[in-house]
Amino acid sequence: MYLSQLWKFSRPHTIIGTTLSVFALYTIAIATTHSSISPISIIQLLGTWIACLSGNVYIVGLNQLYDVEIDRINKPDLPLASGKLSISQGKWIVGVTGILAIAIAALLGKWLLGTVALSLAIGTAYSLPPIRFKQYPLLAAFCILTVRGGIVNLGIFSHFNRVFTGTDVIPPTIWVLTLFIIVFTIAIAIFKDVPDLEGDRQYQIQTFTLVLGKKTVFNLTRWAITIAYLGTIGAGIFISSAINTWILVISHTGLLGLLWWYSRDVDLEKKESIAEFYQFIWKLFFWEYLVFPIACFVNW
Protein backbone atom coordinates (compact mmCIF):
# COMPACT_ATOMS: atom_id res chain seq x y z
CA MET A 1 0.00 0.00 0.00
CA TYR A 2 2.67 2.50 1.07
CA LEU A 3 4.96 1.57 -1.85
CA SER A 4 2.16 2.04 -4.38
CA GLN A 5 1.41 5.50 -2.96
CA LEU A 6 5.12 6.35 -2.97
CA TRP A 7 5.19 5.38 -6.65
CA LYS A 8 2.26 7.70 -7.39
CA PHE A 9 3.89 10.45 -5.33
CA SER A 10 7.02 10.20 -7.48
CA ARG A 11 4.95 10.90 -10.65
CA PRO A 12 5.92 7.79 -12.69
CA HIS A 13 6.12 9.51 -16.08
CA THR A 14 8.85 11.82 -14.75
CA ILE A 15 10.69 8.89 -13.17
CA ILE A 16 10.66 7.04 -16.50
CA GLY A 17 11.91 10.17 -18.28
CA THR A 18 14.74 10.66 -15.79
CA THR A 19 15.76 6.98 -15.99
CA LEU A 20 15.84 6.98 -19.78
CA SER A 21 17.81 10.22 -19.94
CA VAL A 22 20.52 8.97 -17.55
CA PHE A 23 20.97 5.63 -19.30
CA ALA A 24 20.80 7.24 -22.76
CA LEU A 25 23.45 9.84 -21.93
CA TYR A 26 25.69 7.12 -20.48
CA THR A 27 25.28 5.13 -23.72
CA ILE A 28 25.93 8.18 -25.92
CA ALA A 29 29.04 9.01 -23.87
CA ILE A 30 30.39 5.49 -24.46
CA ALA A 31 29.68 5.72 -28.20
CA THR A 32 31.06 9.22 -28.75
CA THR A 33 34.22 8.65 -26.70
CA HIS A 34 34.76 5.06 -27.95
CA SER A 35 35.05 3.91 -24.35
CA SER A 36 34.39 0.48 -22.91
CA ILE A 37 32.08 -0.47 -20.05
CA SER A 38 33.97 -1.01 -16.81
CA PRO A 39 33.07 -1.64 -13.16
CA ILE A 40 33.88 1.99 -12.34
CA SER A 41 31.64 3.30 -15.10
CA ILE A 42 28.81 1.00 -13.99
CA ILE A 43 29.12 2.30 -10.42
CA GLN A 44 29.01 5.85 -11.79
CA LEU A 45 25.94 5.01 -13.87
CA LEU A 46 24.02 3.49 -10.96
CA GLY A 47 25.06 6.27 -8.58
CA THR A 48 24.06 8.95 -11.09
CA TRP A 49 20.73 7.23 -11.64
CA ILE A 50 19.94 7.06 -7.90
CA ALA A 51 20.99 10.69 -7.38
CA CYS A 52 18.82 11.88 -10.27
CA LEU A 53 15.84 9.76 -9.19
CA SER A 54 16.13 11.18 -5.69
CA GLY A 55 16.27 14.70 -7.07
CA ASN A 56 13.26 13.94 -9.26
CA VAL A 57 11.18 12.79 -6.28
CA TYR A 58 12.26 15.85 -4.29
CA ILE A 59 11.12 18.25 -7.05
CA VAL A 60 7.75 16.64 -7.84
CA GLY A 61 7.12 15.95 -4.14
CA LEU A 62 7.76 19.56 -3.13
CA ASN A 63 5.35 20.69 -5.82
CA GLN A 64 2.64 18.39 -4.39
CA LEU A 65 3.24 19.65 -0.85
CA TYR A 66 2.43 23.21 -1.92
CA ASP A 67 -0.36 22.24 -4.35
CA VAL A 68 -2.51 20.01 -2.14
CA GLU A 69 -5.62 22.19 -2.38
CA ILE A 70 -5.23 22.66 -6.13
CA ASP A 71 -4.59 18.94 -6.64
CA ARG A 72 -7.82 18.08 -4.81
CA ILE A 73 -9.55 19.64 -7.81
CA ASN A 74 -7.14 18.83 -10.66
CA LYS A 75 -5.55 15.53 -9.55
CA PRO A 76 -7.60 14.12 -6.64
CA ASP A 77 -6.00 10.68 -6.96
CA LEU A 78 -2.53 11.92 -5.97
CA PRO A 79 -1.46 10.57 -2.54
CA LEU A 80 -1.43 13.88 -0.64
CA ALA A 81 -4.60 15.19 -2.28
CA SER A 82 -6.45 11.93 -1.55
CA GLY A 83 -5.11 11.67 2.01
CA LYS A 84 -3.46 8.30 1.40
CA LEU A 85 -0.16 9.92 2.38
CA SER A 86 -0.07 12.52 5.14
CA ILE A 87 1.58 15.92 4.78
CA SER A 88 4.11 14.81 7.38
CA GLN A 89 5.00 11.73 5.34
CA GLY A 90 5.31 13.89 2.22
CA LYS A 91 7.72 16.23 4.00
CA TRP A 92 9.87 13.31 5.15
CA ILE A 93 10.03 11.85 1.65
CA VAL A 94 10.98 15.22 0.15
CA GLY A 95 13.59 15.92 2.84
CA VAL A 96 15.26 12.50 2.63
CA THR A 97 15.36 12.40 -1.18
CA GLY A 98 16.74 15.94 -1.40
CA ILE A 99 19.58 15.15 1.02
CA LEU A 100 20.26 11.80 -0.68
CA ALA A 101 20.47 13.41 -4.13
CA ILE A 102 23.04 16.00 -3.02
CA ALA A 103 25.07 13.53 -0.94
CA ILE A 104 25.43 10.93 -3.71
CA ALA A 105 26.17 13.57 -6.35
CA ALA A 106 28.89 15.10 -4.16
CA LEU A 107 30.59 11.70 -3.86
CA LEU A 108 30.58 11.03 -7.61
CA GLY A 109 31.89 14.22 -9.18
CA LYS A 110 31.68 17.98 -9.62
CA TRP A 111 29.62 17.89 -12.82
CA LEU A 112 26.99 15.66 -11.26
CA LEU A 113 26.92 17.73 -8.08
CA GLY A 114 26.45 20.91 -10.10
CA THR A 115 23.71 19.30 -12.20
CA VAL A 116 21.76 17.97 -9.22
CA ALA A 117 22.21 21.07 -7.04
CA LEU A 118 21.12 23.46 -9.79
CA SER A 119 18.13 21.27 -10.69
CA LEU A 120 17.01 21.13 -7.06
CA ALA A 121 17.45 24.89 -6.66
CA ILE A 122 15.30 25.62 -9.71
CA GLY A 123 12.76 22.97 -8.67
CA THR A 124 12.52 24.60 -5.25
CA ALA A 125 12.03 28.07 -6.73
CA TYR A 126 9.34 26.63 -9.01
CA SER A 127 7.12 25.49 -6.13
CA LEU A 128 8.15 27.23 -2.93
CA PRO A 129 6.58 30.54 -1.83
CA PRO A 130 7.24 33.41 -1.99
CA ILE A 131 9.18 32.89 -5.25
CA ARG A 132 6.89 30.17 -6.67
CA PHE A 133 7.74 30.57 -10.35
CA LYS A 134 4.88 28.26 -11.33
CA GLN A 135 2.52 31.23 -10.83
CA TYR A 136 3.94 32.86 -13.94
CA PRO A 137 3.60 31.05 -17.31
CA LEU A 138 6.91 32.16 -18.84
CA LEU A 139 8.96 31.56 -15.70
CA ALA A 140 7.29 28.18 -15.14
CA ALA A 141 8.09 27.09 -18.69
CA PHE A 142 11.65 28.44 -18.35
CA CYS A 143 12.21 26.35 -15.20
CA ILE A 144 11.05 23.15 -16.87
CA LEU A 145 12.96 23.56 -20.13
CA THR A 146 16.11 24.68 -18.30
CA VAL A 147 16.23 21.60 -16.08
CA ARG A 148 14.89 18.92 -18.46
CA GLY A 149 16.47 20.42 -21.55
CA GLY A 150 19.77 22.08 -20.74
CA ILE A 151 20.98 21.14 -17.27
CA VAL A 152 20.21 17.42 -17.39
CA ASN A 153 21.61 16.70 -20.85
CA LEU A 154 24.72 18.87 -20.71
CA GLY A 155 25.46 18.20 -17.05
CA ILE A 156 25.03 14.43 -17.00
CA PHE A 157 26.85 13.93 -20.30
CA SER A 158 29.72 16.10 -19.01
CA HIS A 159 29.82 13.97 -15.87
CA PHE A 160 30.12 10.72 -17.83
CA ASN A 161 32.54 12.27 -20.30
CA ARG A 162 34.78 13.35 -17.42
CA VAL A 163 34.67 9.80 -16.03
CA PHE A 164 35.57 8.25 -19.43
CA THR A 165 38.07 10.75 -20.83
CA GLY A 166 38.95 13.27 -18.14
CA THR A 167 37.88 16.09 -20.50
CA ASP A 168 34.92 18.46 -20.66
CA VAL A 169 34.34 18.55 -24.43
CA ILE A 170 30.70 18.36 -25.55
CA PRO A 171 30.29 16.87 -29.08
CA PRO A 172 27.77 18.13 -31.69
CA THR A 173 25.44 15.15 -31.10
CA ILE A 174 24.79 16.24 -27.52
CA TRP A 175 24.09 19.80 -28.60
CA VAL A 176 21.54 18.48 -31.12
CA LEU A 177 19.90 16.28 -28.49
CA THR A 178 19.87 19.15 -26.00
CA LEU A 179 18.25 21.57 -28.43
CA PHE A 180 15.66 18.96 -29.36
CA ILE A 181 14.79 18.33 -25.71
CA ILE A 182 14.64 22.06 -24.95
CA VAL A 183 12.12 22.68 -27.73
CA PHE A 184 10.19 19.51 -26.88
CA THR A 185 10.12 20.50 -23.22
CA ILE A 186 8.62 23.84 -24.18
CA ALA A 187 5.74 21.85 -25.66
CA ILE A 188 5.37 19.83 -22.44
CA ALA A 189 5.58 22.97 -20.32
CA ILE A 190 2.84 24.85 -22.16
CA PHE A 191 0.50 21.85 -22.51
CA LYS A 192 0.84 20.33 -19.04
CA ASP A 193 -1.71 22.70 -17.48
CA VAL A 194 -4.47 22.16 -20.05
CA PRO A 195 -6.05 19.29 -18.04
CA ASP A 196 -5.77 21.39 -14.85
CA LEU A 197 -7.78 24.39 -16.02
CA GLU A 198 -10.41 24.45 -13.26
CA GLY A 199 -8.10 24.23 -10.27
CA ASP A 200 -5.63 26.74 -11.69
CA ARG A 201 -8.45 29.21 -12.38
CA GLN A 202 -9.91 28.84 -8.89
CA TYR A 203 -6.55 29.38 -7.18
CA GLN A 204 -5.44 32.11 -9.61
CA ILE A 205 -2.44 30.25 -11.00
CA GLN A 206 -1.78 31.96 -14.32
CA THR A 207 -1.01 29.43 -17.06
CA PHE A 208 -0.76 29.57 -20.84
CA THR A 209 -4.09 27.73 -20.98
CA LEU A 210 -5.88 30.45 -19.01
CA VAL A 211 -4.18 33.26 -20.94
CA LEU A 212 -4.36 31.86 -24.48
CA GLY A 213 -7.08 29.21 -24.38
CA LYS A 214 -6.97 25.43 -24.86
CA LYS A 215 -7.11 25.43 -28.66
CA THR A 216 -4.22 27.86 -29.07
CA VAL A 217 -2.06 25.98 -26.55
CA PHE A 218 -2.87 22.68 -28.28
CA ASN A 219 -1.76 24.03 -31.66
CA LEU A 220 1.36 25.66 -30.21
CA THR A 221 2.27 22.31 -28.65
CA ARG A 222 1.96 20.44 -31.94
CA TRP A 223 4.02 23.01 -33.84
CA ALA A 224 6.74 23.18 -31.17
CA ILE A 225 7.18 19.40 -31.39
CA THR A 226 7.13 19.59 -35.18
CA ILE A 227 9.92 22.17 -35.15
CA ALA A 228 11.92 19.93 -32.79
CA TYR A 229 11.60 16.94 -35.14
CA LEU A 230 12.32 18.88 -38.34
CA GLY A 231 15.31 20.60 -36.75
CA THR A 232 16.76 17.29 -35.59
CA ILE A 233 16.27 15.73 -39.03
CA GLY A 234 18.16 18.65 -40.59
CA ALA A 235 20.90 18.55 -37.97
CA GLY A 236 21.29 14.81 -38.44
CA ILE A 237 22.04 15.34 -42.12
CA PHE A 238 24.72 17.92 -41.38
CA ILE A 239 26.48 15.90 -38.65
CA SER A 240 26.25 12.58 -40.48
CA SER A 241 29.82 11.69 -39.53
CA ALA A 242 28.89 11.59 -35.83
CA ILE A 243 25.51 9.86 -36.00
CA ASN A 244 23.61 7.46 -38.26
CA THR A 245 21.63 9.83 -40.48
CA TRP A 246 19.22 7.20 -41.81
CA ILE A 247 18.09 6.10 -38.37
CA LEU A 248 17.66 9.70 -37.25
CA VAL A 249 15.74 10.80 -40.35
CA ILE A 250 13.45 7.76 -40.66
CA SER A 251 12.63 7.54 -36.95
CA HIS A 252 11.92 11.26 -36.53
CA THR A 253 9.84 11.41 -39.70
CA GLY A 254 7.77 8.47 -38.46
CA LEU A 255 7.30 9.95 -34.97
CA LEU A 256 6.32 13.31 -36.46
CA GLY A 257 3.69 11.63 -38.61
CA LEU A 258 2.44 9.71 -35.56
CA LEU A 259 2.06 12.98 -33.64
CA TRP A 260 -0.18 14.56 -36.26
CA TRP A 261 -2.17 11.38 -36.80
CA TYR A 262 -2.82 10.93 -33.07
CA SER A 263 -3.64 14.61 -32.48
CA ARG A 264 -6.56 14.50 -34.94
CA ASP A 265 -8.80 12.73 -32.43
CA VAL A 266 -8.08 14.87 -29.36
CA ASP A 267 -11.28 16.34 -27.91
CA LEU A 268 -10.37 19.51 -26.01
CA GLU A 269 -13.74 19.47 -24.25
CA LYS A 270 -12.97 16.17 -22.54
CA LYS A 271 -10.41 16.12 -19.74
CA GLU A 272 -9.69 12.42 -20.32
CA SER A 273 -8.83 13.03 -23.98
CA ILE A 274 -6.54 15.93 -23.06
CA ALA A 275 -4.80 13.84 -20.39
CA GLU A 276 -4.28 10.98 -22.85
CA PHE A 277 -2.67 13.33 -25.36
CA TYR A 278 -0.40 14.71 -22.62
CA GLN A 279 0.75 11.19 -21.77
CA PHE A 280 1.27 10.53 -25.49
CA ILE A 281 3.59 13.57 -25.65
CA TRP A 282 5.61 12.09 -22.81
CA LYS A 283 5.87 8.80 -24.72
CA LEU A 284 7.32 10.69 -27.69
CA PHE A 285 9.76 12.29 -25.24
CA PHE A 286 10.76 8.82 -23.99
CA TRP A 287 11.37 7.58 -27.54
CA GLU A 288 13.98 10.27 -28.14
CA TYR A 289 16.17 8.80 -25.41
CA LEU A 290 15.93 5.42 -27.12
CA VAL A 291 16.39 6.51 -30.75
CA PHE A 292 19.33 8.87 -30.20
CA PRO A 293 21.65 6.38 -28.44
CA ILE A 294 20.87 3.76 -31.10
CA ALA A 295 21.78 6.22 -33.87
CA CYS A 296 25.06 7.00 -32.09
CA PHE A 297 25.94 3.35 -31.46
CA VAL A 298 25.15 2.16 -34.98
CA ASN A 299 27.49 4.86 -36.27
CA TRP A 300 30.26 3.91 -33.82
Residue, then its C-alpha position, 0 to 999 in steps of 0.5 A: m500500500y505504502l509503496s504504491q502511494l510512494w510510486k504515485f507520489s514520485r509521478p511515474h512519467t517523470i521517473i521514466g523520463t529521468t531513468l531513460s535520460v541517464f541511461a541514454l546519456y551514459t550510452i551516448a558518452i560510451a559511443t562518442t568517446h569510444s570507451s568500454i564499459s567497466p566496473i567503475s563506469i557501472i558504479q558511476l551510472l548506478g550512482t548517477w541514476i539514484a541521485c537523479l531519481s532522488g532529485n526527481v522525487y524531491i522536485v515533484g514531491l515539493n510541488q505536491l506539498y504546496d499544491v494540495e488544495i489545487d490537486r484536490i480539484n485537478k488531480p484528486d487521486l494523488p497521494l497527498a490530495s487523496g489523504k493516502l499519504s499525510i503531509s508529514q510523510g510527504k515532507w519526510i520523503v521530500g527531505v530525505t530524497g533531497i539530502l540523498a540526491i546531493a550527498i550521492a552527487a557530491l561523492l561522484g563528481k563535480w559535474l553531477l553535483g552541479t547538475v543535481a544542485l542546480s536542478l534542485a534549486i530551480g525545482t525549489a524556486y518553481s514550487l516554494p513561496p514566496i518565489r513560486f515561479k509556477q505562478y507565472p507562465l513564462l517563468a514556469a516554462f523556463c524552469i522546466l525547459t532549463v532543467r529537463g532540456g539544458i541542465v540534465n543533458l549537458g550536465i550528465f553527459s559532461h559527468f560521464n565524459r569526465v569519467f571516461t576521458g577526463t575532458d569536458v568537451i561536448p560533441p555536436t550530437i549532444w548539442v543536437l539532443t539538448l536543443f531537441i529536448i529544450v524545444f520539446t520540453i517547451a511543448i510539455a511545459i505549455f501543454k501540461d496545465v491544459p487538463d488542470l484548467e479548473g483548479d488553476r483558475q480557482y486558485q489564480i495560477q496563471t497558465f498559458t491555458l488560461v491566458l491563451g485558451k486550450k485550442t491555441v495551446f494545443n496548436l502551439t504544442r503540436w508546432a513546437i514538437t514539429i519544429a523539434y523533429l524537423g530541426t533534428i532531421g536537418a541537424g542529423i544530415f549535417i552531422s552525419s559523420a557523428i551519427n547514423t543519419w538514416i536512423l535519425v531521419i526515418s525515426h523522426t519522420g515516423l514519430l512526427g507523422l504519428l504525432w499529427w495522426y494521433s492529435r486529430d482525435v483529441d477532444l479539447e472538451k474532454k479532460e480524459s482526452i486531453a490527459e491521454f494526449y499529454q501522456f502521449i507527448w511524454k511517450l514521444f519524449f521517452w522515444e527520443y532517449l531510445v532513438f538517439p543512443i541507437a543512432c550514435f551506437v550504430n554509427w560507432 
